[in-house]
Amino acid sequence: MQMEIFPDYLLHSGEWEENKFVNFISNCVIIESTFNYNNLVAAISEQIRIDSDLNTIKINFVPNIGLPPITIYNDTRVKVYIELKKKNLNFIEYPLFVTVKEIYENHLVVTSSVVASSSSCLVATNSNSRDVSTTDSTEIIDIELIENTNFSENTGIIDNMLNEFVEEDQVYKDKETLMNVMKNLAVRERFQFKVKRSSATRYHLTCLDDNCAWSFKSSTVFKANIFKVRSYNNNHTCGYGERYLTQRQATSGIIASIVNDKYVNPKKVYTANDIIEDIQKQHGIEVSYMKAWRAKEIAMAMIRGSPSDSYKELPKYFYILEQTNPGSITKLHKSEDGCFLYAYVSLYTSIKGWEHCRPIMVVDGSFLKAAYKGTILTACTQDGAVGKILPLTYAIVDSENNKSWEWFFIQIKGTFGVREGMYIVSDRNESIFNATKAVYPEVPHCICMFHLWQNVKRTFKKHHKQLKDIFFALARAYTIEKFKYHMTELCNIDPRVQPYLFEIGYERWSRAYSKVKRSMVMTSNIAESINAANKDARELSVMRLLEYMTNLLQQWNNKNRKSAMETSTEHGKKYDKLLQENLIASEQMTVRLATDQLYTVLEGVRRNIVCLEEGTCSCGKFQMDELPCPHAWAVWKNQQLKPGQYCSFYYKKDKLLSTYEFPVNPMPDESLWVIPTEVMEDVVLPPKGRRNAGRPRKERLKPASEKESKRAFSCSVCGQGGHNRKTCRNRPK
């Protein structure tokens, strides 16, 4: 007889409800005309990928619509079905309905009705819904066993590897979770076990003592990775000495799962020695330093993620960040072969807040301490009314060099643009100077006076104590006359300092010569404050660091917005206090009217000219700070005027409220992220370069300009260096 083959429509892993097959999965199978019952079972089992040693199947077909299903359980019914298919070769005519059942200890347990869903819920269909009258006598199903199966009231799938209560019928997310639960249980209850059987579908344990009654058996639930506890005898009949002799289950991975919550806060220091001490106190187990160190590394990876995998998560993180905070800007720059180069983040709250702040941008960079190193670049400003820090943007780059800073400033310019009166403040990093010159040629680049002083101190160390107060008075001088006066004092102490400062450029560090209103921002302290705030977070992987920065900005924004809403004065607290101080200082001054807008204010023997029309004073403070100086206050008291109209609008309460108008929305948990395919396919590889061996450096290597120079010794007899008086050969004869 010639063999024929024909495709057949297959519906499996479902269940029957009132002669209707529901909750099924569609598939197909090739049937041969010579098939017997065993051939059909083998073909279907292979197609739907089940292990025939662990599962059995029940095959049905419906001869006509409205009729009950017919069960195929022997060769005769297979031949009847094949003859029907020969007469009607339509693919979807006479489909096969397959119910899968799991074999466990010589019984059959229906598992096709047990479905694991992503909502962490296990749904079990009651076996009473089965129509027993349709069960053929030749079936080997133990119905009584199914009906008497006791499911736990809490049928949720357990995914917590620190689960403390183990019982029969519990269901675990996967084998790894179950293994960790049992190992943690052994450590916690101070006993040991050995693995009797372990495979992809089974996990059986016995006590270390072969004569002990303690045992544990588990196996998979059909077509899923989930494991179910089948039997569990928690009674030990062995001696304590055998169990407490050693602890083989206390591996570095298990210890890591016990202590990993210690590494949630990056600011908390928890060393390997702390692990040794805590495990000894809590569980009575002695742990070697190397095992504790490995446990620390594993625990940090559990909480903070793998440094290399962190780069792969960046496209997804940036997508969710932009979706959560619309209007935010993120940039990811890769090399041609897909390796990470730069990442840039600017949140919408910062973009809108910048519009209501003085156009001052303070930038700085700080090295990272994670495995792949790198540098975090930040740009920030201050709100106008209070002076609180407003982070504008941050980026992760390879190092502080011309290319990275130029790329960073290009992104900043594209995000924030250029404003009138804008200027940039930083330390004396040469790359920052080159980048601002290329990207912001029209914007002045100012130097932090404190960083400049550190350079002066190292260069002219012999007189640095006498120079310090004069230098800062020189930098803060409001008028050129006052600047020249202090410069003369400086030259009298060390004449070499003046040409050194002149070469740098007076306009870059002094208030008097500045081309913009530097006001009270003479340092880069606000950028240094951000570096201090993220110091510990710089040990995190790149994505966790960016997440930390977002959370930090969210925290500051919320706190400052609440403070702004509680402000009851017309101006911010900082400038309202300065106004009061200037008012008190003006009480001993005398005012003489020159014109309607021009006044002479006598402060002892010194005369100051105040022009209300132009908002200036000869002391320089009125026009520079855009805040009434004591001399202007004296005029207003004399003329019974209000000072509010002469203050900068940046100092007003409404500007403060506008700065923090838009909040930073929290991001959802990673398990809830919905990522489009094109983002998932965007692959980012770790930066090129080999990781250095050993522990990552926590402190940066200082350049020669920042290192303290060694004390130079000279001979007290001849005054020359290189020797002392005892070895001097230049003694007068």
Secondary structure, DSSP 8 states (H G I E B T S, - for coil): ----EEEEEEEES-EEETTEEES-EEEEEEEETT--HHHHHHHHHHHTT--TTTEEEEEEE-SSTTS--EEE-SHHHHHHHHHHHHH---TTSS-EEEEEEEEETTEEEE-TTEEE-TTS-EEE--GGGS-GGG--TT----HHHHHT----S----B--TT-----TT-EES-HHHHHHHHHHHHHHHT--EEEEEE-SSEEEEEESSTT---EEEEEE-TTSS-EEEEEEE----S-HHHHHS--TT--HHHHHHHHGGGGSSTTS---HHHHHHHHHHHH-----HHHHHHHHHHHHHHHH--HHHHHHTHHHHHHHHHHHSTT-EEEEEE-TTSBEEEEEEE-HHHHHHHTTS-SEEEEEEEE--STT--EEEEEEEE-TTT--EEEEEEEEESSSSHHHHHHHHHHHHHHH---TT-EEEE-S-HHHHHHHHHH-TTS-EEE-HHHHHHHHHHHTGGGHHHHHHHHHHHHH-SSHHHHHHHHHHHHHH-TTHHHHHHHH-HHHH-SSS-SS--TT--S-HHHHHHHHHTTGGGGS-HHHHHHHHHHHHHHHHHHHHHHHHT--SSB-HHHHHHHHHHHHHTTT-EEEESSSSEEEEEETTEEEEEETTTTEETTSHHHHHTS--HHHHHHHHHHT--GGGGS-GGGBHHHHHHHT-S-------GGG----HHHHT---B--SS---SSS--SS----GGGS------B-TTT--BSS-GGG-S----
